[in-house]
Each structure stands twice: as C-alpha cells, then as structure tokens.
Amino acid sequence: MTDADILDTGRFRLRPLREDSDKDRTLYCALYTSPGVMARIMPPLSMAAAGRLYERALQWARSDRPGHRFWMIDSRIDGAAIGVAGYVRRGAEAEIGVLLVEPWWQRGVSSEVFVPLIAHGFERMGLTLVTAERPDDDHARVIDRLLGRFGFVRTPDRASAPGQCRWELPCSAWKARQPAV
C-alpha cells in the first residue's frame, strides 16, 4: 500500500483492504450479508459467499493490472471502519459503489467519499467512464441528487436489466467541471 492508495476526506480515510485484518474481513462480510444494506442492491450473500468475495477483492488488490478496487472507509474521528467503497471495472469503465453500516446512512458519507474516489478512478486508474446502477424505484431520486452533484447523467436506456437505472459520468465531463489550475 502506498500513500497514493490512501484517499482522505475531511471526515474519512479510505484505505485498501488489508490481508492481515480480521476487522476488515468481518465488516466486509457483514455488509454483503446484511439484508438491510443489500436491500436495493442485490440479495444478501451467504457468509461463505461473502468470504469468497472478500478473498477475490484481496486478489484484485494485489494485481498490477488495473482492475476492481476496494477500500475500507474509516472515520478519521475515532478510526472506526464504517463501510466499503469500490470500483467494479469492465475495460475502461467501472461501476462505483459504497456500502455503509446503518448508523452512517444518510449522513453525507457517499457525497464526501465520491470526491476522491472519482478523481482516483479517472486520474490513477485511467477510466474513461464511471457508472452507477440501481433499481429504478423511489430511492433512485435520492441517487439522482447524489450523483447529479458530480455531473452523472441518468441513462436508464443503458441499464443492464429491466427495472434498473444507470447513471454515467464520462471523464471528459468530469474534467470540464474541475477548477482550472
């Protein structure tokens, strides 16, 4: 892990998953097996499946090839791990996502951690497109507000399945929104 792999915000530190951390494994698996956390994403995984996914996330992190990447989200106030953020990559595009423990829902975490995550995706991972996808339900309006702040555009016609909604942020649109240096 290098300093470039750690992403900081005012309240949070995003750090790559650690192979030697039982706490990382426990939280990662708890998030992916939680019916509440997974309610609008996909059916919760079994503990065994979540453990296998965690092992794959560690393998991806060790790879020199730019692929999927995951970070633990730690509170900078007390160091507590509160969630996982990451990219699932397909070529030059990747889907961004954040999973949080319930006490941190609706507290602006995604708004804050998306700033360094999106920059990392375009600047360090060489992405040309960042996407997000969710069920196209009443909660999609909340996602519209979150993603709209960053320049994402709703593209439901490009969703992976019926009933889903997709948002896209091309690198060129993100760069156009960055302040001139």
C-alpha positions as a Python dict, from the first residue, in 0.01 Angstrom:
ca = {
    (1, 'M'): (0, 0, 0),
    (2, 'T'): (138, 338, -99),
    (3, 'D'): (32, 686, 7),
    (4, 'A'): (-134, 720, -335),
    (5, 'D'): (-362, 427, -247),
    (6, 'I'): (-498, 609, 60),
    (7, 'L'): (-772, 861, -11),
    (8, 'D'): (-856, 1123, 252),
    (9, 'T'): (-1154, 1350, 304),
    (10, 'G'): (-1238, 1579, 592),
    (11, 'R'): (-1411, 1306, 793),
    (12, 'F'): (-1290, 983, 635),
    (13, 'R'): (-985, 788, 529),
    (14, 'L'): (-1024, 532, 252),
    (15, 'R'): (-756, 265, 261),
    (16, 'P'): (-714, -55, 64),
    (17, 'L'): (-837, -375, 226),
    (18, 'R'): (-570, -535, 446),
    (19, 'E'): (-497, -905, 415),
    (20, 'D'): (-393, -931, 779),
    (21, 'S'): (-705, -762, 918),
    (22, 'D'): (-980, -972, 1072),
    (23, 'K'): (-1171, -645, 1125),
    (24, 'D'): (-1170, -574, 751),
    (25, 'R'): (-1292, -924, 670),
    (26, 'T'): (-1561, -910, 938),
    (27, 'L'): (-1702, -575, 828),
    (28, 'Y'): (-1682, -658, 455),
    (29, 'C'): (-1869, -985, 509),
    (30, 'A'): (-2122, -826, 746),
    (31, 'L'): (-2210, -563, 484),
    (32, 'Y'): (-2251, -813, 200),
    (33, 'T'): (-2466, -1047, 413),
    (34, 'S'): (-2689, -774, 562),
    (35, 'P'): (-3047, -774, 428),
    (36, 'G'): (-3077, -403, 515),
    (37, 'V'): (-2756, -297, 343),
    (38, 'M'): (-2819, -510, 36),
    (39, 'A'): (-3194, -432, 8),
    (40, 'R'): (-3164, -209, -300),
    (41, 'I'): (-2852, -368, -448),
    (42, 'M'): (-2893, -745, -473),
    (43, 'P'): (-2995, -1033, -247),
    (44, 'P'): (-2763, -1062, 52),
    (45, 'L'): (-2484, -1318, 17),
    (46, 'S'): (-2430, -1616, 243),
    (47, 'M'): (-2138, -1579, 483),
    (48, 'A'): (-1939, -1831, 277),
    (49, 'A'): (-2004, -1642, -48),
    (50, 'A'): (-1913, -1309, 117),
    (51, 'G'): (-1588, -1465, 242),
    (52, 'R'): (-1503, -1584, -110),
    (53, 'L'): (-1580, -1237, -249),
    (54, 'Y'): (-1352, -1082, 14),
    (55, 'E'): (-1070, -1316, -90),
    (56, 'R'): (-1123, -1218, -455),
    (57, 'A'): (-1116, -848, -357),
    (58, 'L'): (-779, -909, -191),
    (59, 'Q'): (-652, -1084, -506),
    (60, 'W'): (-765, -791, -722),
    (61, 'A'): (-586, -551, -484),
    (62, 'R'): (-260, -745, -525),
    (63, 'S'): (-282, -736, -904),
    (64, 'D'): (-67, -494, -1100),
    (65, 'R'): (-337, -492, -1368),
    (66, 'P'): (-583, -208, -1319),
    (67, 'G'): (-900, -390, -1226),
    (68, 'H'): (-1158, -392, -948),
    (69, 'R'): (-1052, -192, -641),
    (70, 'F'): (-1197, -172, -289),
    (71, 'W'): (-1126, 49, 11),
    (72, 'M'): (-1237, 37, 373),
    (73, 'I'): (-1390, 365, 487),
    (74, 'D'): (-1258, 463, 830),
    (75, 'S'): (-1383, 751, 1041),
    (76, 'R'): (-1098, 996, 1098),
    (77, 'I'): (-1251, 1089, 1435),
    (78, 'D'): (-1220, 751, 1606),
    (79, 'G'): (-1068, 521, 1342),
    (80, 'A'): (-1380, 302, 1327),
    (81, 'A'): (-1440, 122, 997),
    (82, 'I'): (-1784, 229, 872),
    (83, 'G'): (-1805, 85, 523),
    (84, 'V'): (-1655, -25, 195),
    (85, 'A'): (-1617, 174, -128),
    (86, 'G'): (-1501, 48, -460),
    (87, 'Y'): (-1500, 8, -832),
    (88, 'V'): (-1607, -295, -1034),
    (89, 'R'): (-1423, -249, -1361),
    (90, 'R'): (-1507, -354, -1716),
    (91, 'G'): (-1235, -234, -1950),
    (92, 'A'): (-1208, 145, -1942),
    (93, 'E'): (-1527, 189, -1740),
    (94, 'A'): (-1613, 99, -1383),
    (95, 'E'): (-1920, 100, -1160),
    (96, 'I'): (-1869, 294, -838),
    (97, 'G'): (-2032, 189, -512),
    (98, 'V'): (-2041, 243, -138),
    (99, 'L'): (-2176, 12, 134),
    (100, 'L'): (-2215, 157, 485),
    (101, 'V'): (-2310, 30, 828),
    (102, 'E'): (-2659, 153, 912),
    (103, 'P'): (-2567, 420, 1171),
    (104, 'W'): (-2385, 604, 890),
    (105, 'W'): (-2672, 604, 639),
    (106, 'Q'): (-2797, 948, 531),
    (107, 'R'): (-2502, 1132, 685),
    (108, 'G'): (-2337, 1252, 365),
    (109, 'V'): (-2071, 980, 353),
    (110, 'S'): (-2113, 896, -16),
    (111, 'S'): (-2113, 1265, -112),
    (112, 'E'): (-1781, 1305, 65),
    (113, 'V'): (-1602, 987, -39),
    (114, 'F'): (-1708, 1014, -405),
    (115, 'V'): (-1482, 1321, -444),
    (116, 'P'): (-1150, 1133, -406),
    (117, 'L'): (-1291, 807, -548),
    (118, 'I'): (-1396, 966, -876),
    (119, 'A'): (-1066, 1154, -904),
    (120, 'H'): (-876, 830, -835),
    (121, 'G'): (-1077, 646, -1099),
    (122, 'F'): (-1004, 897, -1372),
    (123, 'E'): (-654, 1008, -1272),
    (124, 'R'): (-494, 690, -1135),
    (125, 'M'): (-697, 406, -1285),
    (126, 'G'): (-727, 564, -1630),
    (127, 'L'): (-1103, 519, -1653),
    (128, 'T'): (-1295, 687, -1932),
    (129, 'L'): (-1639, 632, -1776),
    (130, 'V'): (-1767, 590, -1420),
    (131, 'T'): (-2115, 441, -1381),
    (132, 'A'): (-2364, 362, -1109),
    (133, 'E'): (-2666, 135, -1131),
    (134, 'R'): (-2961, 72, -900),
    (135, 'P'): (-3324, -36, -917),
    (136, 'D'): (-3533, 238, -1078),
    (137, 'D'): (-3758, 290, -777),
    (138, 'D'): (-3845, 579, -545),
    (139, 'H'): (-3495, 565, -395),
    (140, 'A'): (-3348, 641, -740),
    (141, 'R'): (-3445, 1006, -682),
    (142, 'V'): (-3206, 1015, -386),
    (143, 'I'): (-2936, 869, -609),
    (144, 'D'): (-3020, 1130, -876),
    (145, 'R'): (-2945, 1409, -624),
    (146, 'L'): (-2625, 1245, -504),
    (147, 'L'): (-2483, 1168, -847),
    (148, 'G'): (-2608, 1489, -1009),
    (149, 'R'): (-2370, 1686, -786),
    (150, 'F'): (-2080, 1518, -964),
    (151, 'G'): (-2214, 1552, -1318),
    (152, 'F'): (-2353, 1200, -1362),
    (153, 'V'): (-2635, 1175, -1617),
    (154, 'R'): (-2923, 930, -1586),
    (155, 'T'): (-2914, 679, -1876),
    (156, 'P'): (-3189, 423, -1798),
    (157, 'D'): (-3188, 300, -2160),
    (158, 'R'): (-2835, 168, -2099),
    (159, 'A'): (-2919, -24, -1778),
    (160, 'S'): (-2805, -384, -1752),
    (161, 'A'): (-3156, -520, -1688),
    (162, 'P'): (-3522, -414, -1693),
    (163, 'G'): (-3620, -220, -1381),
    (164, 'Q'): (-3268, -86, -1333),
    (165, 'C'): (-3147, 270, -1380),
    (166, 'R'): (-2795, 363, -1483),
    (167, 'W'): (-2602, 685, -1437),
    (168, 'E'): (-2285, 774, -1629),
    (169, 'L'): (-2002, 1022, -1582),
    (170, 'P'): (-1755, 1041, -1873),
    (171, 'C'): (-1403, 1153, -1789),
    (172, 'S'): (-1439, 1448, -2027),
    (173, 'A'): (-1747, 1575, -1840),
    (174, 'W'): (-1570, 1532, -1504),
    (175, 'K'): (-1263, 1721, -1630),
    (176, 'A'): (-1481, 2005, -1760),
    (177, 'R'): (-1620, 2050, -1407),
    (178, 'Q'): (-1277, 2068, -1240),
    (179, 'P'): (-1139, 2409, -1143),
    (180, 'A'): (-861, 2540, -1365),
    (181, 'V'): (-521, 2505, -1202),
}
